[in-house]
Amino acid sequence: MQLINLLGALLLAGVATAAAMPQSMSNNDNAQSMTAAAAPPGCRWVGKAPICGGSCNGNEAERERDIRGDGAACQTGKKVLCCRR
C-alpha cells in the first residue's frame, strides 16, 4: 500500500511539473499543436502516452515529433510520425 501511495505521489508530482513547464521548454523540437492530428496516408504515429518514446522502423522516415501526436499527451518523450519511404 505504501508503494502505491508513493507511486501515486510521484506521478502527480511529474504531472504538476510538466503542467508548470513553459511550452518552449517542454516541446523544443518543433512548434507543437494542442490538438491531435490524424496521420496522413502512408504514415502512422508511434509512441503511447503517458510514457512515449516512439521510433520508426527501417523502412520508414521520421517526419515529425509531437507530445500529442494522434491522441493523449505524453508526460515524457514524444510521439513520432513515421512515413513509408
Contacts in CASP RR format, 6 or more apart in sequence:
PFRMAT RR
TARGET T0000
AUTHOR 0000-0000-0000
METHOD contacts of the structure
MODEL  1
MQLINLLGALLLAGVATAAAMPQSMSNNDNAQSMTAAAAPPGCRWVGKAP
ICGGSCNGNEAERERDIRGDGAACQTGKKVLCCRR
14 75 0 8 1.000
15 75 0 8 1.000
18 26 0 8 1.000
18 75 0 8 1.000
23 32 0 8 1.000
26 67 0 8 1.000
27 66 0 8 1.000
27 67 0 8 1.000
27 78 0 8 1.000
29 65 0 8 1.000
29 78 0 8 1.000
30 64 0 8 1.000
30 65 0 8 1.000
30 66 0 8 1.000
32 66 0 8 1.000
32 67 0 8 1.000
32 68 0 8 1.000
33 66 0 8 1.000
33 68 0 8 1.000
34 68 0 8 1.000
35 68 0 8 1.000
36 68 0 8 1.000
36 69 0 8 1.000
36 70 0 8 1.000
36 71 0 8 1.000
37 66 0 8 1.000
37 68 0 8 1.000
37 69 0 8 1.000
37 70 0 8 1.000
38 70 0 8 1.000
39 45 0 8 1.000
39 70 0 8 1.000
39 81 0 8 1.000
40 83 0 8 1.000
42 83 0 8 1.000
42 84 0 8 1.000
43 63 0 8 1.000
43 81 0 8 1.000
43 82 0 8 1.000
43 83 0 8 1.000
43 84 0 8 1.000
44 81 0 8 1.000
44 82 0 8 1.000
45 69 0 8 1.000
45 70 0 8 1.000
45 71 0 8 1.000
45 79 0 8 1.000
45 80 0 8 1.000
45 81 0 8 1.000
45 82 0 8 1.000
46 53 0 8 1.000
46 54 0 8 1.000
46 55 0 8 1.000
46 56 0 8 1.000
46 79 0 8 1.000
46 80 0 8 1.000
46 81 0 8 1.000
46 82 0 8 1.000
47 53 0 8 1.000
47 54 0 8 1.000
47 74 0 8 1.000
47 79 0 8 1.000
47 80 0 8 1.000
49 71 0 8 1.000
49 72 0 8 1.000
49 73 0 8 1.000
49 74 0 8 1.000
49 75 0 8 1.000
49 79 0 8 1.000
50 72 0 8 1.000
50 73 0 8 1.000
50 74 0 8 1.000
50 75 0 8 1.000
50 76 0 8 1.000
51 74 0 8 1.000
51 75 0 8 1.000
51 76 0 8 1.000
51 77 0 8 1.000
52 67 0 8 1.000
52 74 0 8 1.000
52 76 0 8 1.000
52 77 0 8 1.000
52 78 0 8 1.000
52 79 0 8 1.000
53 74 0 8 1.000
53 76 0 8 1.000
53 77 0 8 1.000
53 78 0 8 1.000
53 79 0 8 1.000
53 80 0 8 1.000
54 78 0 8 1.000
54 79 0 8 1.000
54 80 0 8 1.000
55 62 0 8 1.000
55 80 0 8 1.000
56 62 0 8 1.000
56 80 0 8 1.000
56 82 0 8 1.000
57 82 0 8 1.000
59 84 0 8 1.000
59 85 0 8 1.000
60 82 0 8 1.000
60 83 0 8 1.000
60 84 0 8 1.000
60 85 0 8 1.000
61 82 0 8 1.000
61 83 0 8 1.000
61 84 0 8 1.000
61 85 0 8 1.000
62 80 0 8 1.000
62 81 0 8 1.000
62 82 0 8 1.000
63 81 0 8 1.000
63 82 0 8 1.000
63 83 0 8 1.000
64 80 0 8 1.000
64 81 0 8 1.000
65 78 0 8 1.000
65 79 0 8 1.000
65 80 0 8 1.000
65 81 0 8 1.000
66 78 0 8 1.000
66 79 0 8 1.000
66 81 0 8 1.000
67 73 0 8 1.000
67 74 0 8 1.000
67 77 0 8 1.000
67 78 0 8 1.000
67 79 0 8 1.000
68 74 0 8 1.000
68 79 0 8 1.000
69 79 0 8 1.000
69 81 0 8 1.000
70 79 0 8 1.000
END
